[in-house]
Amino acid sequence: MTDLKQKKATTFAPVPPPAVNEKDVTAVPEYLTSVYGRRYFHPWLTALFDNEKIAVPATCFLAGKLTKAVTNEIIEGDDVLQLGVASGGFEREVASKMNGKGTYCIEDVSAAHINAMKPRVSPWLNTVIKERDFTVPDNKRYDVVIGCFTLHELPDTRKRAVLKRAFNALKPTGKMIFVDYGAPKRFHPLKPVLKTFNRLFEPFAESLWYNEIESFAPKTDKLIWAKKTYFGDLYQCVIAQRR
């Protein structure tokens, strides 16, 4: 009994991963503060919108299916780069699928988003979090690069920068996966509502109605593209495999 108590006393819960490995607050793009200022940088509002009780209904209750479309492409031991913090339980599901193997690197320019997300990945010690502009390249290479509802919040020039960063960050046989809004079908019941919402709050989202994600990527024959849509084409999952 004494030995058992001693073992329990020396067993420690996993510590959270480092909050910041790299920090570059001078690189915050101007449009983020002017368009998304409160939602990106106000701690209380960020935590509210990141909450699963908000995030799941906001995706018409398809968050689980969209997350599964990403995690199905990840295997234990993969090195994964995520460009931008997602909402709800996305990071938790990705980290769980990786099962502590490989490196899970998450980059975002918003400290508030990072702090709201940290509890979701705190048990996983293979997680690395960076507060930085994720369009800026580095020398690291990954098996999988993810963007989960990232592109619709970016001007087209930065969409291209993200796709370029993602492509250049891939290992020779790596893949990039982007889950985001698509172009809803002509008579989709939510289309008028979304159009109004986008004009008021998401000025860069409608670009994905008229442009394929592939069109923002570098022009190359080294990628094989595949696309799946959901809920009347309102959502899309695009996968590009490097060859």
PyMOL commands that set and color helices and strands:
alter all, ss='L'
color gray80, all
select helices_A, chain A and resi 2-9+25-27+30-35+37-41+43-50+52-58+63-71+90-98+111-121+151-153+156-168+191-201+207-210+213-216
alter helices_A, ss='H'
color red, helices_A
select strands_A, chain A and resi 80-83+104-108+127-131+142-148+170-181+223-230+235-242
alter strands_A, ss='S'
color yellow, strands_A
deselect
rebuild
show_as cartoon
